[in-house]
Each structure stands twice: as structure tokens, then as C-alpha cells.
Amino acid sequence: MSADSNLMESGILTELKHKQQRTTQLKTWVFASCNSTDKLLPPLLTRFRDIHFKPYTEEEFVEIVV
């Protein structure tokens, strides 16, 4: 199991350094974004909450960026 999926599924981070393994339990929040979820597999989508934001107006975008 990869470190990324392990962290997302269980909150457990495992580090291997100099042939010694250290494991830590973390309260973990993962933030991700994408333009479209159409091509993402359902098992992956179940790990995230799907939130849609209203599009920015050009004026709002400029205010945020500046």
C-alpha cells in the first residue's frame, strides 16, 4: 500500500529512514481540486466531499488576485 493511500484511508503516516520504520497516527484533512470529476473513479470520489463554487466575476477575480 502506498503512503498516500494509507494516509488518506487511515490517517497513519509511515516513514522509512535508515532501514527503520516510524509510524504516526494523524488527524488528517486532504484538500484537492479539479475542474471536472467526470473521469475520476467512483472509489476515489467517495474519499472527498464534492463542493461546487459559483464562478467569480472578473472584478472579484482581480480583487482576489491582487
C-alpha positions as CSV (number, residue, x, y, z in Angstrom):
1,M,0.0,0.0,0.0
2,S,1.4,3.4,-0.9
3,A,2.0,6.1,1.8
4,D,-0.6,8.4,0.1
5,S,-3.5,5.9,0.2
6,N,-2.5,4.8,3.6
7,L,-2.6,8.4,4.9
8,M,-5.9,9.1,3.3
9,E,-7.6,5.9,4.3
10,S,-6.4,5.5,7.9
11,G,-4.6,8.7,9.0
12,I,-1.5,6.7,9.5
13,L,1.8,8.1,8.2
14,T,4.7,5.7,7.9
15,E,8.3,6.8,7.3
16,L,11.2,4.6,6.5
17,K,14.6,6.1,7.2
18,H,17.9,4.3,7.5
19,K,16.1,0.9,7.4
20,Q,14.0,1.9,10.5
21,Q,10.2,2.4,10.2
22,R,8.4,5.0,12.2
23,T,4.6,5.2,12.2
24,T,2.4,8.2,13.4
25,Q,-1.4,8.4,13.7
26,L,-2.6,11.8,12.5
27,K,-5.9,13.6,12.2
28,T,-5.7,14.3,8.5
29,W,-7.6,16.6,6.2
30,V,-6.8,16.3,2.4
31,F,-7.8,19.2,0.2
32,A,-7.9,18.7,-3.6
33,S,-9.4,20.5,-6.5
34,C,-10.2,19.7,-10.1
35,N,-12.1,21.2,-13.0
36,S,-14.1,18.1,-13.7
37,T,-14.7,14.9,-11.8
38,D,-16.1,13.1,-14.9
39,K,-13.1,10.8,-15.4
40,L,-12.4,10.1,-11.7
41,L,-13.1,6.6,-10.5
42,P,-16.1,6.3,-8.0
43,P,-13.9,4.7,-5.3
44,L,-11.7,7.8,-5.4
45,L,-14.6,10.1,-5.4
46,T,-16.0,8.5,-2.2
47,R,-13.0,9.9,-0.3
48,F,-13.9,13.5,-0.9
49,R,-16.8,15.9,-0.4
50,D,-17.9,17.4,-3.7
51,I,-18.3,21.2,-3.3
52,H,-19.1,23.5,-6.2
53,F,-18.4,27.2,-6.1
54,K,-20.1,29.8,-8.1
55,P,-17.8,31.3,-10.8
56,Y,-16.1,34.6,-10.0
57,T,-16.9,37.7,-11.9
58,E,-13.8,39.3,-13.5
59,E,-13.9,42.1,-10.8
60,E,-14.0,39.5,-8.0
61,F,-11.1,37.6,-9.5
62,V,-9.0,40.7,-9.9
63,E,-9.7,41.6,-6.2
64,I,-8.7,38.2,-5.0
65,V,-5.5,38.0,-7.1
66,V,-4.3,41.5,-6.2
